[in-house]
Amino acid sequence: MKAAILNFLRDEEGATAIEYGIIAGMMAVLLTTVFADGGTLGLAIKGVFTRISTALGGA
């Protein structure tokens, strides 16, 4: 039983998947914050598309 517990604690398989999951979660939070309604970058991008739409004749 002790050997099985030690093997379980030493097993690193799957650690990379967990790390990628954490990174993906942090990226999702970052992108949501950056592009959220009212965010500076979101408003800037919206302004660019509004100007393009106006220049093309509006829609």
Order of alpha helices (4+ residues) and beta strands (2+ residues): alpha-alpha-alpha
